[in-house]
Amino acid sequence: MSTLGQMFGAGQVETFMGVPRCRDLSRLKAKVALMGADCATPYRSAGAYCTGGAAAIRAASAEYAASLGHVNFDLGGVGWAEDDVWDAGDLEQDAEDAAGNRARIFGAVSQCLDRGALPVLLGGDDSVTIPALEAFGARGTYTIVQVDAHIDWRDEVDGERLGLSSVMRRASEMAHIGRIVQVGQRGIGSARPGDVAAARDWGVEFVPGGEVARDGVARAVDLVPGRGDLILCFDFDALDPSIMPAVIARTAGGLRYWQALELIAGVAAKARIRGAIFTEFMASRDVDGLGAATAAQLIMSTLGLLCRQPR
């Protein structure tokens, strides 16, 4: 426990900010359910490199466990009412059992949706996003807002089609995904010219990181259909490495905290966010806990925005 946590009486907690623990999703009654997943379909070359990401973010939030009823000035008020957010802990994941990992993520997200709750998944490499998105099928049509340094439109990498570099291409093949807006891409990643062309041919709207730096996030918010249902996919490498060092590919020119929060708040004001997936937090690359603290703060504010939506 940090000095700050001790100062305000946080104590030792196991859940995000000390919210109630949900040990059985079939009994979930909260508006929002948090859960962690270390990996789904890791590449052999990289392995489950984001293992422990959710745990690190929870640990960074612990110093605020006594402050749930305090004002969050990022939101202009108290974050959420007591019992609005429950934490289901981490799903059992095994880097050698990709099919089982995907099934567990799909099942947990489906249970949350069945109970009328908004799932918030803490990853884990971005491959966890694919089964999470699949769980929304047959429940409506959704816009995806992906905030990421990379566009993830590779059809396959080393023969694997369900890995982290193929997430948005797989999403585009899901019947319930009607629109994709991708924000924050920058630098050199795995995308080749044909991958970018395939995304544009499908209908993706890109708002690159350089545009956000020059002009802000207004165009990205404008691209979101009003009053529709939306899934937020947020890779932490979308943030600038000066505030988010805990990623596998640090690339200059990322979003700042306020740009990220303004984007999420703008989207939440225009559409209905039905779930959020935060991925690509690599705890082993963090520097003095800076990345975990930034992630925890952004998630705290996002949870507050989600809880303010009509149920």
C-alpha positions in Angstrom: 0.0 0.0 0.0 1.4 3.4 -1.0 1.8 6.3 1.4 -1.2 8.0 -0.2 -3.4 5.0 0.4 -2.4 4.8 4.0 -3.0 8.5 4.4 -6.6 8.1 3.4 -7.2 4.7 5.1 -7.5 2.6 2.0 -6.3 -0.7 3.6 -5.6 -3.9 1.7 -8.0 -4.7 -1.1 -8.2 -7.3 -3.9 -10.6 -5.7 -6.3 -10.4 -2.5 -8.4 -10.7 0.4 -5.9 -12.1 -2.0 -3.4 -15.4 -2.4 -5.2 -17.5 -5.5 -4.3 -16.2 -8.8 -5.5 -18.5 -10.9 -7.8 -17.7 -14.5 -7.4 -20.6 -15.8 -9.5 -21.6 -13.8 -12.6 -25.0 -15.6 -12.7 -25.9 -13.5 -9.6 -24.5 -10.2 -10.9 -26.6 -7.2 -10.0 -24.3 -4.3 -10.7 -24.4 -1.9 -13.7 -20.8 -2.7 -14.6 -18.7 -5.8 -14.2 -14.9 -5.7 -14.3 -12.9 -8.8 -15.2 -9.3 -9.5 -16.2 -7.9 -11.8 -18.8 -4.2 -12.2 -19.4 -4.4 -13.7 -22.9 -6.5 -15.5 -25.4 -4.5 -16.5 -28.5 -0.9 -15.5 -27.9 1.6 -15.8 -30.8 4.3 -18.4 -30.2 7.0 -15.7 -30.8 5.7 -13.4 -28.1 3.8 -15.6 -25.6 1.4 -14.2 -23.0 3.5 -11.1 -22.6 0.7 -9.1 -20.9 0.3 -11.6 -18.0 -0.4 -9.7 -14.8 -1.7 -6.6 -16.5 -5.1 -6.5 -14.8 -3.5 -7.3 -11.4 -1.1 -4.4 -11.8 -3.9 -2.0 -12.7 -5.9 -3.2 -9.7 -2.9 -2.7 -7.4 -2.5 0.9 -8.7 -6.2 1.6 -7.9 -5.9 0.3 -4.4 -4.7 3.5 -2.9 -8.1 5.0 -3.8 -10.1 2.3 -2.2 -11.2 4.6 0.6 -12.2 7.3 -1.8 -15.1 5.8 -3.7 -17.4 8.5 -2.4 -15.0 11.4 -3.1 -15.2 13.8 -6.0 -13.4 12.8 -9.2 -12.6 16.1 -10.8 -12.1 14.4 -14.1 -15.8 13.8 -14.0 -17.0 16.8 -12.0 -18.5 14.7 -9.3 -18.5 11.4 -7.5 -17.6 8.5 -9.8 -20.5 6.1 -9.2 -23.0 5.0 -6.6 -22.2 2.2 -4.2 -22.7 -1.3 -5.8 -22.8 0.1 -9.3 -19.5 -1.6 -10.1 -18.5 -5.2 -9.2 -15.2 -6.9 -9.9 -15.3 -10.5 -11.0 -11.6 -11.0 -10.7 -9.4 -12.6 -13.4 -10.6 -15.4 -15.7 -8.5 -18.6 -15.6 -6.2 -18.4 -18.7 -3.6 -20.7 -20.0 -1.2 -19.7 -22.8 -1.2 -23.3 -24.0 -5.0 -23.5 -24.3 -6.1 -20.7 -26.7 -9.5 -22.3 -27.5 -10.2 -22.6 -23.7 -9.2 -19.0 -23.1 -11.5 -17.8 -25.9 -14.4 -19.8 -24.6 -13.9 -18.5 -21.0 -13.8 -14.9 -22.2 -16.9 -15.4 -24.5 -18.8 -17.1 -21.6 -18.0 -14.4 -19.0 -18.9 -11.5 -21.3 -22.1 -13.3 -22.4 -23.1 -13.7 -18.7 -22.6 -10.0 -18.0 -24.7 -9.1 -21.0 -27.4 -11.6 -20.0 -27.6 -10.0 -16.6 -28.0 -6.5 -18.1 -24.5 -5.4 -17.0 -21.8 -3.6 -19.0 -18.7 -5.8 -19.2 -15.3 -4.1 -18.8 -12.5 -6.4 -19.7 -8.9 -5.7 -18.5 -6.2 -7.3 -20.7 -4.1 -8.9 -21.6 -2.9 -8.8 -25.2 -5.4 -7.6 -27.8 -6.3 -11.1 -28.8 -8.7 -11.1 -25.8 -10.8 -8.6 -27.8 -12.0 -11.1 -30.4 -14.0 -13.5 -28.2 -15.2 -10.5 -26.2 -16.6 -8.9 -29.3 -18.1 -12.2 -30.5 -20.2 -12.4 -27.2 -22.1 -9.3 -28.4 -23.5 -11.2 -31.4 -27.3 -11.5 -31.9 -27.9 -8.7 -29.4 -28.0 -5.8 -31.9 -25.7 -3.9 -34.2 -22.7 -2.1 -32.8 -20.1 0.6 -33.7 -16.6 -0.1 -32.6 -14.4 2.8 -31.5 -10.9 1.4 -31.4 -8.2 3.6 -29.8 -4.8 2.1 -30.7 -1.4 2.9 -32.1 -2.0 0.0 -34.6 -4.9 -0.8 -36.9 -4.8 -4.7 -36.4 -6.0 -5.6 -39.9 -3.6 -8.4 -40.6 -5.4 -11.5 -41.9 -2.9 -13.8 -40.2 0.5 -13.7 -38.6 2.5 -16.9 -38.8 -0.6 -18.8 -39.7 -2.6 -17.5 -36.7 -5.8 -15.6 -37.6 -7.1 -14.9 -34.1 -4.0 -13.1 -32.7 -3.6 -9.5 -31.6 -2.7 -8.1 -35.1 -5.9 -9.4 -36.6 -8.5 -8.1 -34.2 -10.2 -5.4 -36.3 -10.2 -7.6 -39.4 -12.0 -10.3 -37.5 -14.4 -7.7 -36.1 -15.2 -6.6 -39.6 -16.3 -10.2 -40.4 -18.9 -10.2 -37.5 -22.4 -9.6 -38.7 -23.2 -7.5 -35.6 -20.4 -5.0 -36.3 -21.8 -2.2 -38.5 -19.2 0.5 -38.2 -15.6 0.8 -37.1 -13.8 4.1 -36.2 -10.1 3.7 -35.5 -8.3 6.5 -33.6 -4.7 7.1 -32.7 -2.7 5.1 -35.3 0.9 6.3 -35.7 4.4 5.2 -36.5 5.3 1.8 -38.1 3.4 -1.3 -37.0 2.5 -4.6 -38.7 0.1 -3.0 -41.2 1.0 -3.2 -44.9 -0.5 -1.1 -47.7 -2.9 -3.9 -48.5 -4.2 -4.1 -44.9 -4.9 -0.4 -44.9 -6.7 -0.7 -48.2 -8.8 -3.6 -47.0 -9.8 -1.6 -44.0 -10.8 1.4 -46.0 -12.6 -0.7 -48.6 -14.7 -2.2 -45.7 -15.6 1.3 -44.5 -13.2 2.0 -41.6 -12.8 5.7 -40.8 -9.2 6.5 -39.5 -8.4 9.4 -37.2 -4.6 9.2 -36.9 -2.6 10.2 -33.9 -1.1 13.2 -35.7 -4.6 14.5 -36.5 -5.6 14.2 -32.9 -2.5 16.1 -31.9 -3.3 18.9 -34.3 -7.0 19.1 -34.3 -8.3 17.2 -31.2 -10.8 14.4 -31.1 -13.9 16.2 -32.5 -13.9 14.4 -35.9 -13.6 11.0 -34.2 -16.7 11.8 -32.1 -18.5 13.1 -35.1 -18.0 9.8 -36.9 -19.9 7.9 -34.2 -23.6 7.5 -35.1 -25.8 9.2 -32.5 -27.9 7.1 -30.1 -26.5 3.8 -31.3 -24.8 1.0 -29.4 -21.1 1.1 -29.2 -18.2 -1.0 -27.9 -15.0 0.7 -26.8 -11.7 -1.1 -27.6 -8.8 0.8 -26.0 -5.2 -0.4 -26.3 -2.9 1.3 -23.8 -0.3 1.8 -26.5 -2.6 4.5 -27.9 -1.3 6.7 -25.1 2.0 8.5 -25.4 4.8 6.5 -23.8 5.7 9.4 -21.5 2.5 8.6 -19.5 2.2 4.9 -20.6 5.5 3.1 -20.7 3.9 -0.3 -20.0 3.5 -1.5 -23.6 5.4 -3.7 -25.9 5.9 -1.1 -28.6 6.6 2.4 -27.3 6.0 4.9 -30.1 6.2 8.7 -29.7 3.2 10.8 -30.5 0.5 9.1 -28.7 -2.7 10.5 -27.1 -2.4 12.4 -23.8 -4.6 11.6 -20.9 -7.1 14.5 -21.5 -7.4 13.7 -25.2 -8.2 10.0 -24.4 -10.8 11.0 -21.7 -12.3 13.7 -24.0 -12.8 11.1 -26.7 -14.4 8.5 -24.4 -16.6 11.2 -22.8 -17.6 12.5 -26.2 -18.5 9.1 -27.4 -20.5 8.3 -24.2 -22.5 11.5 -24.6 -23.4 10.6 -28.2 -23.9 6.9 -28.2 -24.6 4.1 -25.7 -21.4 2.3 -24.7 -22.4 -1.3 -24.1 -18.9 -2.6 -23.1 -15.3 -1.6 -22.9 -12.1 -3.6 -23.5 -8.8 -2.3 -22.2 -5.8 -4.2 -23.5 -2.0 -4.3 -24.1 -0.9 -3.4 -20.6 2.6 -5.0 -20.2 3.3 -4.8 -16.5 7.0 -5.9 -16.9 7.7 -2.8 -18.9 6.2 -0.3 -16.5 8.4 2.4 -15.0 7.9 3.2 -11.3 4.2 2.3 -11.6 3.5 5.2 -13.9 1.7 3.2 -16.6 -0.5 1.4 -14.0 -1.4 4.6 -12.3 -2.4 6.2 -15.6 -4.4 3.1 -16.6 -6.2 3.1 -13.3 -7.1 6.7 -13.5 -8.5 6.4 -17.0 -10.5 3.3 -16.1 -11.9 5.1 -13.0 -13.2 7.9 -15.1 -14.5 5.5 -17.8 -16.4 3.5 -15.2 -18.0 6.8 -14.0 -19.1 7.6 -17.5 -20.5 4.2 -18.0 -22.5 4.3 -14.7 -24.0 7.7 -15.8 -25.6 6.1 -18.9 -29.2 5.1 -18.7 -29.4 1.4 -17.8 
